[in-house]
Structures are given as C-alpha cells and as structure tokens.
Amino acid sequence: MKKILYYILYLLLLLLINLLPVSAKEIDSCIRTRDNLHVRDTFKNKNVNAILETPCVNANLRIYDYADLLTEVDEGVLNTLILDYKNRSNYDLVLVTISENPKGSASEFADDFYDYNDFGTGKTRDGVLLLIDMDTREYYISTTGYAIKMYDDARIERILDAGEYGMKNSLYQSAFSGMIDRLDYYYAIGFPVSNHNLVISDDGTAHIEKHIPYLLILIISSIVTLIIALVFYFISRLKIKKFEAISYLKNETITKEEDRFRNTIITHVPINVSSGSSSGGSGGGSSFHSSSSGSSHGGGGRGF
C-alpha cells in the first residue's frame, strides 16, 4: 500500500513540474560559430566577437525571459499587449530579461540582441526592445528605424517613468505593461515636433537634415534693407535743414552789440545699425548612436 502511495505522489510531483512555467534555459535558441553566425548578410562583416557574445534565438517569439522574472501567466498577458501594439503601429516589440550581461552594458546588449536576431519590420527594421538587465541593475529601451523618430528623448523618459514603480518593487510584468502602454499612447499621438528634421534613410540609418530657412532670411534681409534706407533718409533731411540755417544767418544784419549772439548748431545723428543672428538647437529630439553592427539606435535607460 505504501509503495502505491509513493508511486502516486511521484506521479503528482512529475505533473506539478510539468505545470511550472518554462525555464529561461529552454528558450528556443541556436549556436553561433564563426562559420555560421546566424545573422543577416549585411552584418556578417561587422564585429564578429560582438555577434558571438549575443544569444541566438528563434525570432518568431517576442519574450525572452532569461532571468526567469515572469510567470507563464505574465507572459500570456504581455504577449497579448505586444500583439495589440504591433497590429496598431506595425513596429516590432521585443521583451528581454537577463541575469548576466556578457557585454557589460545594457545599451550594447539591447542593440545587439535586436540586430543579430533579425527583429524589426520593413527595410528600416522599425521596432522597440525593452530590456531588464539584472546584472547591471538597469532597464533599457532600444529603438530602431522609424521608432527612433517616434520616441524622442522626452518620450523615452516618460516611458521609463511608467515602468519605474514596477521595477523598484520587483513587479516586472507590471513594469513591462506600463511601458508598453506608454509606447502605444505616444504612437497614437504621432511623431513629435522635436524630430521634424530627423530623417530615417531606406536602410534605417538616422541623420539630422539641416534646412536652410529661406523665408526667415528673406524677412531679415528686408528688415535690414528698410532700416538702412530710413537711416539714409533721415541723414539727408538733417543736412538740408543745416544748410538752410547757415544760409539764413549769412543774410541777417545784426547792428546792436547787445543783440549779438553766438549761434551754434550742434547736430547729433545717432546711427547704430547692427545686424546679427543667433541660432541654436531646438532642444529635445532623439539622441541616437551606432551599434556594433553599424545600425542606428535611439533609446535610453536608468538604474533600479
């Protein structure tokens, strides 16, 4: 009877183990070698060491919980949010948690994981990666393609704010959910004015395009021309009046000594014509950089 009882308990234990959330070690992955890097052809001649240090995964998934911070229920909730966001924005969205960072920087890991695992939509590989790095104790947002233009530095800070409470209280599903909600909100608003001169090239490279303000130059030059014309006009008027006054004095005969006087005409013509211009950055906008693959990425992060 005891043997039967132990056998039943053993079966129940196996059942419970099978019901537990899938371990991060069981993430569908591949092995990178120098002969087979598992990256896009455009990245094969880049930093090989950086590629080999980056985990190789099945890019059909969107949650990679290496640090085991999420339950199966958490992942179910987050997968629904990710799918909704992707359908509305047509941007990719990837969530990653790690307990060890071979690169030492959350920014480098996030950018490389996105680049070397074939994420992103369209030629410009538009998308966002949200990383929780338990090694460096930092959570980070990496943006690529048109997502760089959509989420400027100010918006990145607000998205990080949305995840801060969850991060500091070990509520990681809540942190991810809050940040996804902010991503969705800002996408609905559209591109920020601060990025009006940020251009995303066909290959996803970001650069600032400087526009010559022809209209402003025309207005300023017209104002300066008008000021100069008015100055010359008033100078000519003052010269005429001075000439008339001198002619009048020459024709006057003054006979009485007590009526003699000195007639001094002092003419001050204050002319102060100056033109100048000052220019500066409009402030805001997206900060961006090149990753080890040569791709452009925006984003930001903070400790917790």
C-alpha angles and dihedrals in degrees: 000000000000091000091054090049092050090048091053091048090050091053091048090051091052090049092052091049090053090051094054118103115276110268119245087240089068095061109134101257144160135214121251119212132171088254093049114027095169094223137118115284090246090061100046094090094048128090102328094188091054089051093050091050091054118089113246113224144169101271092207090080124074104198122064109178102183091156094053093234096139133065124219089258090051091052091049091054093045094047089057091051091047093051092049091049093048092049092052100041105026085223121128118243125198129181120202134176123187135181095195127039115201090188097053092223127083090209094054094046094049094048095045095045089054095045101042096045098056099248125155137072127259129355091306091053093229115199153101133249121200114200132190108195111192090180097061092025091234136123117210142189119211119190127194136188115346090354086074089060094042096052111047123184094272092052091046089057092051091049090051088049089056091058099039100090092050092047094051092047098044091248095136099166088052090049093052092044093051092050093047089051090054091047088054093046095052093044089056090054093052134223114343119245089236090072098051091121097040111110126196111206124217090264093051096258113146124218139159116249113207114214121205107232096225094168093051091048090051092050094048094047091049091052092049091048091051092049092050091048092051092048093053090046093055092045091055091048092052092051091053092052092048092052092050091051093052092048091052093053093051092056095049120096114208113192105168119082092212090053093056114113141164115252111204120176114197115186120191116191109186107202116177112161115167132160130188142143135217125202135182142160116291089233126236119044127125124305110215139177142181120262126213089275092056092248122137118246135177130188139091144223147202140207126259 
